[in-house]
Amino acid sequence: MAGSDRGNMRCWEALGCGALMISDAGNYPNGMIDGTTIVTYGNAQSAVASIRTALSDQTRLREIAAAGNMMIKSRYSKEAQWESFTQLCR
């Protein structure tokens, strides 16, 4: 129904708790960037490969997870949400 658009609540939950989010490729909200703040895959085989790669490189896994967490805390903070809301109301 959403086509290639992504960004349901699980994205904010995973990134907000500091986990590495590995998910299917698509159009994610601003800041959710493959290889930088999240990891995406295109099919079942690449999903397995992405998971194996992440598990074999714990340092990189932690770097991407931390970048995702920091992005959520800054770009989607309560203050940022409030500012977007007040601008919408103007």
MDTraj code that builds the backbone (N, CA, C; nanometers):
import mdtraj as md
import numpy as np

residues = "MET ALA GLY SER ASP ARG GLY ASN MET ARG CYS TRP GLU ALA LEU GLY CYS GLY ALA LEU MET ILE SER ASP ALA GLY ASN TYR PRO ASN GLY MET ILE ASP GLY THR THR ILE VAL THR TYR GLY ASN ALA GLN SER ALA VAL ALA SER ILE ARG THR ALA LEU SER ASP GLN THR ARG LEU ARG GLU ILE ALA ALA ALA GLY ASN MET MET ILE LYS SER ARG TYR SER LYS GLU ALA GLN TRP GLU SER PHE THR GLN LEU CYS ARG".split()
xyz = np.array([
    [0.0818, -0.1189, 0.0000],
    [0.0000, 0.0000, 0.0000],
    [0.0867, 0.1261, 0.0000],
    [0.1998, 0.1238, 0.0670],
    [0.2865, 0.2417, 0.0730],
    [0.3868, 0.2436, -0.0415],
    [0.3853, 0.1410, -0.1261],
    [0.4824, 0.1361, -0.2339],
    [0.6235, 0.1257, -0.1795],
    [0.7122, 0.2114, -0.2281],
    [0.8507, 0.2072, -0.1819],
    [0.8764, 0.3007, -0.0637],
    [0.7730, 0.3712, -0.0175],
    [0.7901, 0.4600, 0.0974],
    [0.8061, 0.3804, 0.2252],
    [0.9002, 0.4219, 0.3081],
    [0.9279, 0.3565, 0.4358],
    [0.9187, 0.4609, 0.5462],
    [0.9309, 0.4177, 0.6676],
    [0.9325, 0.5122, 0.7789],
    [0.8250, 0.4868, 0.8822],
    [0.7872, 0.3598, 0.9007],
    [0.6895, 0.3339, 1.0053],
    [0.7559, 0.3413, 1.1428],
    [0.6800, 0.3256, 1.2455],
    [0.7264, 0.3484, 1.3821],
    [0.8473, 0.2627, 1.4197],
    [0.8615, 0.1452, 1.3608],
    [0.9751, 0.0589, 1.3966],
    [1.1083, 0.1256, 1.3664],
    [1.1112, 0.2141, 1.2668],
    [1.2358, 0.2858, 1.2355],
    [1.2784, 0.3720, 1.3532],
    [1.1847, 0.4499, 1.4066],
    [1.2163, 0.5377, 1.5189],
    [1.2455, 0.4561, 1.6445],
    [1.1751, 0.3456, 1.6619],
    [1.2000, 0.2607, 1.7784],
    [1.3407, 0.2010, 1.7731],
    [1.3776, 0.1430, 1.6599],
    [1.5095, 0.0795, 1.6461],
    [1.6213, 0.1818, 1.6617],
    [1.6118, 0.2913, 1.5877],
    [1.7169, 0.3922, 1.5932],
    [1.7188, 0.4644, 1.7275],
    [1.6032, 0.4867, 1.7850],
    [1.5946, 0.5568, 1.9125],
    [1.6559, 0.4791, 2.0280],
    [1.6538, 0.3465, 2.0188],
    [1.7132, 0.2676, 2.1271],
    [1.8591, 0.2326, 2.0986],
    [1.9112, 0.2794, 1.9852],
    [2.0524, 0.2587, 1.9553],
    [2.0850, 0.1299, 1.8831],
    [1.9833, 0.0618, 1.8332],
    [2.0073, -0.0626, 1.7595],
    [2.0462, -0.0324, 1.6152],
    [2.1163, -0.1242, 1.5530],
    [2.1420, -0.1133, 1.4098],
    [2.0151, -0.1571, 1.3380],
    [1.9600, -0.0698, 1.2546],
    [1.8409, -0.1054, 1.1785],
    [1.8835, -0.1587, 1.0426],
    [1.8474, -0.2840, 1.0154],
    [1.8669, -0.3451, 0.8848],
    [1.7282, -0.3705, 0.8301],
    [1.6978, -0.3098, 0.7155],
    [1.5608, -0.3141, 0.6642],
    [1.5615, -0.3146, 0.5121],
    [1.4456, -0.3392, 0.4533],
    [1.4345, -0.3428, 0.3082],
    [1.4546, -0.2044, 0.2478],
    [1.5114, -0.2021, 0.1285],
    [1.5406, -0.0767, 0.0590],
    [1.4107, -0.0036, 0.0256],
    [1.4201, 0.1269, 0.0203],
    [1.3046, 0.2090, -0.0148],
    [1.3322, 0.3545, 0.0154],
    [1.2277, 0.4340, 0.0105],
    [1.2374, 0.5771, 0.0375],
    [1.2140, 0.6018, 0.1859],
    [1.3216, 0.6290, 0.2585],
    [1.3147, 0.6513, 0.4030],
    [1.3096, 0.7998, 0.4335],
    [1.2607, 0.8364, 0.5513],
    [1.2594, 0.9769, 0.5915],
    [1.4005, 1.0358, 0.5947],
    [1.4071, 1.1679, 0.5903],
    [1.5346, 1.2392, 0.5938],
    [1.6229, 1.1900, 0.7069],
    [1.7493, 1.1686, 0.6755],
    [1.8466, 1.1260, 0.7756],
    [1.8677, 0.9760, 0.7811],
    [1.7740, 0.9000, 0.7289],
    [1.7874, 0.7536, 0.7284],
    [1.8549, 0.7145, 0.5972],
    [1.9885, 0.6980, 0.6058],
    [2.0713, 0.6811, 0.4866],
    [2.1428, 0.5468, 0.4924],
    [2.1249, 0.4687, 0.3873],
    [2.1870, 0.3368, 0.3797],
    [2.3383, 0.3476, 0.3933],
    [2.3932, 0.2674, 0.4836],
    [2.5364, 0.2634, 0.5046],
    [2.5893, 0.3719, 0.5969],
    [2.5035, 0.4667, 0.6337],
    [2.5448, 0.5751, 0.7221],
    [2.4713, 0.5709, 0.8547],
    [2.3369, 0.5650, 0.8499],
    [2.2563, 0.5590, 0.9719],
    [2.1702, 0.4334, 0.9788],
    [2.1549, 0.3651, 0.8666],
    [2.0808, 0.2385, 0.8587],
    [2.1512, 0.1498, 0.7561],
    [2.1085, 0.0250, 0.7475],
    [2.1554, -0.0667, 0.6433],
    [2.0319, -0.1219, 0.5743],
    [2.0334, -0.1209, 0.4409],
    [1.9189, -0.1742, 0.3673],
    [1.9625, -0.2896, 0.2779],
    [1.8634, -0.3662, 0.2355],
    [1.8864, -0.4792, 0.1458],
    [1.7779, -0.4799, 0.0395],
    [1.8053, -0.5479, -0.0707],
    [1.7112, -0.5506, -0.1819],
    [1.6300, -0.6775, -0.1946],
    [1.6806, -0.7890, -0.1397],
    [1.6095, -0.9161, -0.1492],
    [1.6540, -1.0055, -0.0340],
    [1.5991, -1.1238, -0.0287],
    [1.6284, -1.2146, 0.0830],
    [1.7771, -1.2502, 0.0910],
    [1.8391, -1.2731, -0.0240],
    [1.9804, -1.3094, -0.0240],
    [2.0670, -1.1934, 0.0274],
    [2.0373, -1.0724, -0.0162],
    [2.1171, -0.9594, 0.0304],
    [2.0848, -0.9249, 0.1758],
    [1.9652, -0.9609, 0.2226],
    [1.9329, -0.9419, 0.3651],
    [2.0250, -1.0283, 0.4503],
    [2.0384, -1.1533, 0.4113],
    [2.1272, -1.2450, 0.4847],
    [2.2708, -1.1950, 0.4788],
    [2.3139, -1.1511, 0.3620],
    [2.4506, -1.1007, 0.3469],
    [2.4722, -0.9756, 0.4329],
    [2.3743, -0.8856, 0.4365],
    [2.3856, -0.7634, 0.5175],
    [2.3954, -0.7961, 0.6658],
    [2.3180, -0.8909, 0.7097],
    [2.3205, -0.9312, 0.8508],
    [2.4540, -0.9960, 0.8847],
    [2.5005, -1.0852, 0.7981],
    [2.6300, -1.1506, 0.8228],
    [2.7439, -1.0488, 0.8249],
    [2.7408, -0.9551, 0.7331],
    [2.8440, -0.8513, 0.7287],
    [2.8431, -0.7688, 0.8571],
    [2.7240, -0.7290, 0.9002],
    [2.7121, -0.6487, 1.0228],
    [2.7648, -0.7261, 1.1430],
    [2.7284, -0.8516, 1.1533],
    [2.7719, -0.9321, 1.2676],
    [2.9220, -0.9602, 1.2658],
    [2.9807, -0.9624, 1.1469],
    [3.1239, -0.9909, 1.1385],
    [3.2099, -0.8662, 1.1613],
    [3.1499, -0.7491, 1.1536],
    [3.2238, -0.6240, 1.1730],
    [3.1543, -0.5426, 1.2822],
    [3.1776, -0.5829, 1.4060],
    [3.1115, -0.5193, 1.5208],
    [3.1428, -0.3702, 1.5321],
    [3.2625, -0.3315, 1.4937],
    [3.2980, -0.1890, 1.5009],
    [3.2099, -0.1081, 1.4073],
    [3.1982, -0.1520, 1.2840],
    [3.1135, -0.0808, 1.1855],
    [2.9674, -0.0857, 1.2275],
    [2.9221, -0.2004, 1.2769],
    [2.7848, -0.2146, 1.3266],
    [2.7570, -0.1065, 1.4311],
    [2.8463, -0.0918, 1.5263],
    [2.8275, 0.0068, 1.6337],
    [2.8331, 0.1502, 1.5810],
    [2.9189, 0.1748, 1.4826],
    [2.9295, 0.3093, 1.4243],
    [2.7994, 0.3502, 1.3559],
    [2.7439, 0.2620, 1.2746],
    [2.6185, 0.2932, 1.2046],
    [2.5046, 0.3061, 1.3050],
    [2.4987, 0.2168, 1.4026],
    [2.3936, 0.2239, 1.5045],
    [2.4029, 0.3550, 1.5823],
    [2.5231, 0.3950, 1.6199],
    [2.5412, 0.5207, 1.6946],
    [2.5038, 0.6409, 1.6087],
    [2.5413, 0.6382, 1.4815],
    [2.5063, 0.7484, 1.3909],
    [2.3550, 0.7586, 1.3745],
    [2.2878, 0.6448, 1.3632],
    [2.1421, 0.6444, 1.3536],
    [2.0768, 0.6987, 1.4786],
    [2.1291, 0.6606, 1.5930],
    [2.0755, 0.7078, 1.7203],
    [2.0940, 0.8583, 1.7355],
    [2.2123, 0.9079, 1.7027],
    [2.2379, 1.0518, 1.7122],
    [2.1511, 1.1305, 1.6147],
    [2.1313, 1.0772, 1.4946],
    [2.0474, 1.1430, 1.3955],
    [1.9045, 1.1555, 1.4473],
    [1.8506, 1.0484, 1.5039],
    [1.7143, 1.0521, 1.5572],
    [1.7040, 1.1532, 1.6711],
    [1.8031, 1.1515, 1.7610],
    [1.7996, 1.2424, 1.8757],
    [1.8070, 1.3887, 1.8344],
    [1.8767, 1.4185, 1.7256],
    [1.8890, 1.5584, 1.6852],
    [1.7801, 1.5990, 1.5856],
    [1.7665, 1.5261, 1.4777],
    [1.6728, 1.5643, 1.3721],
    [1.5268, 1.5474, 1.4123],
    [1.4977, 1.4491, 1.4951],
    [1.3590, 1.4204, 1.5325],
    [1.3347, 1.4382, 1.6820],
    [1.4081, 1.5281, 1.7440],
    [1.3896, 1.5556, 1.8870],
    [1.2525, 1.6192, 1.9109],
    [1.2101, 1.6216, 2.0351],
    [1.0821, 1.6862, 2.0689],
    [1.0850, 1.8332, 2.0287],
    [1.2005, 1.8978, 2.0490],
    [1.2126, 2.0385, 2.0110],
    [1.1957, 2.0562, 1.8608],
    [1.2588, 1.9696, 1.7817],
    [1.2475, 1.9778, 1.6361],
    [1.1048, 1.9484, 1.5913],
    [1.0400, 1.8520, 1.6562],
    [0.9014, 1.8213, 1.6223],
    [0.8104, 1.9400, 1.6530],
    [0.8327, 2.0036, 1.7667],
    [0.7514, 2.1187, 1.8054],
    [0.7705, 2.2331, 1.7065],
    [0.8944, 2.2575, 1.6667],
    [0.9216, 2.3648, 1.5699],
    [0.8530, 2.3361, 1.4379],
    [0.8579, 2.2132, 1.3904],
    [0.7893, 2.1766, 1.2660],
    [0.6392, 2.1953, 1.2798],
    [0.5851, 2.1591, 1.3935],
    [0.4413, 2.1742, 1.4171],
    [0.4004, 2.3212, 1.4174],
    [0.4765, 2.4052, 1.4876],
    [0.4403, 2.5468, 1.4932],
    [0.4517, 2.6132, 1.3563],
    [0.5497, 2.5717, 1.2770],
    [0.5616, 2.6247, 1.1404],
    [0.4438, 2.5815, 1.0548],
    [0.3992, 2.4600, 1.0732],
    [0.2841, 2.4095, 1.0006],
    [0.1591, 2.4891, 1.0347],
    [0.1452, 2.5278, 1.1599],
    [0.0280, 2.6015, 1.2055],
    [0.0261, 2.7465, 1.1575],
    [0.1413, 2.7981, 1.1197],
    [0.1474, 2.9387, 1.0749],
    [0.0832, 2.9491, 0.9437],
])
top = md.Topology()
chain = top.add_chain()
for i, resn in enumerate(residues, 1):
    res = top.add_residue(resn, chain, resSeq=i)
    for name in ("N", "CA", "C"):
        top.add_atom(name, md.element.get_by_symbol(name[0]), res)
traj = md.Trajectory(xyz[None], top)
